[in-house]
Amino acid sequence: MESKKWENMGVNVILRAKWGRISYNPDTSAHALAGLTTQLIRLMGRDVKDGEETALYDGKIWRILTGDFRTEFRNNFSTD
């Protein structure tokens, strides 16, 4: 079994698994482009905000969760 170790990617950390990866970003506004994107989405009428984000990626689709879910996912999936 592969080690369940988070890799630091600069702005966020990722945990890799056979099925894809989990990404955690403690502050989605930390990157200038991200903050601008949030503002543009708000102008289009969506209710979004910056902050903590956990994302699941299966190689095709990003599933974005608001908040820190690292512990729940790290303890409940296999990296092999």
Contacts in CASP RR format, 6 or more apart in sequence:
PFRMAT RR
TARGET T0000
AUTHOR 0000-0000-0000
METHOD contacts of the structure
MODEL  1
MESKKWENMGVNVILRAKWGRISYNPDTSAHALAGLTTQLIRLMGRDVKD
GEETALYDGKIWRILTGDFRTEFRNNFSTD
1 78 0 8 1.000
1 79 0 8 1.000
1 80 0 8 1.000
2 16 0 8 1.000
2 79 0 8 1.000
2 80 0 8 1.000
3 79 0 8 1.000
4 15 0 8 1.000
4 74 0 8 1.000
4 79 0 8 1.000
5 15 0 8 1.000
6 13 0 8 1.000
6 14 0 8 1.000
6 15 0 8 1.000
6 24 0 8 1.000
6 70 0 8 1.000
7 13 0 8 1.000
7 14 0 8 1.000
7 15 0 8 1.000
7 16 0 8 1.000
9 23 0 8 1.000
11 25 0 8 1.000
11 30 0 8 1.000
11 31 0 8 1.000
12 23 0 8 1.000
12 24 0 8 1.000
12 25 0 8 1.000
12 26 0 8 1.000
13 23 0 8 1.000
13 24 0 8 1.000
14 21 0 8 1.000
14 22 0 8 1.000
14 23 0 8 1.000
14 24 0 8 1.000
15 21 0 8 1.000
15 22 0 8 1.000
15 70 0 8 1.000
15 73 0 8 1.000
15 74 0 8 1.000
15 79 0 8 1.000
16 79 0 8 1.000
17 77 0 8 1.000
17 78 0 8 1.000
17 79 0 8 1.000
18 78 0 8 1.000
18 79 0 8 1.000
18 80 0 8 1.000
19 58 0 8 1.000
19 77 0 8 1.000
20 56 0 8 1.000
20 57 0 8 1.000
20 58 0 8 1.000
20 59 0 8 1.000
21 56 0 8 1.000
21 57 0 8 1.000
22 54 0 8 1.000
22 55 0 8 1.000
22 56 0 8 1.000
22 57 0 8 1.000
22 70 0 8 1.000
22 73 0 8 1.000
22 74 0 8 1.000
22 77 0 8 1.000
23 54 0 8 1.000
23 55 0 8 1.000
23 56 0 8 1.000
23 57 0 8 1.000
24 52 0 8 1.000
24 53 0 8 1.000
24 54 0 8 1.000
24 55 0 8 1.000
24 68 0 8 1.000
24 69 0 8 1.000
24 70 0 8 1.000
25 51 0 8 1.000
25 52 0 8 1.000
25 53 0 8 1.000
25 55 0 8 1.000
26 51 0 8 1.000
26 52 0 8 1.000
26 68 0 8 1.000
27 50 0 8 1.000
27 51 0 8 1.000
27 52 0 8 1.000
28 34 0 8 1.000
28 35 0 8 1.000
28 38 0 8 1.000
28 50 0 8 1.000
28 51 0 8 1.000
28 52 0 8 1.000
28 53 0 8 1.000
29 35 0 8 1.000
29 38 0 8 1.000
29 50 0 8 1.000
29 51 0 8 1.000
34 50 0 8 1.000
35 50 0 8 1.000
38 48 0 8 1.000
38 49 0 8 1.000
38 50 0 8 1.000
41 48 0 8 1.000
42 48 0 8 1.000
51 66 0 8 1.000
51 67 0 8 1.000
52 66 0 8 1.000
52 67 0 8 1.000
52 68 0 8 1.000
53 64 0 8 1.000
53 65 0 8 1.000
53 66 0 8 1.000
53 67 0 8 1.000
54 64 0 8 1.000
54 65 0 8 1.000
54 67 0 8 1.000
54 68 0 8 1.000
54 69 0 8 1.000
54 70 0 8 1.000
54 73 0 8 1.000
55 62 0 8 1.000
55 63 0 8 1.000
55 64 0 8 1.000
55 65 0 8 1.000
56 62 0 8 1.000
56 63 0 8 1.000
56 65 0 8 1.000
56 73 0 8 1.000
57 63 0 8 1.000
END
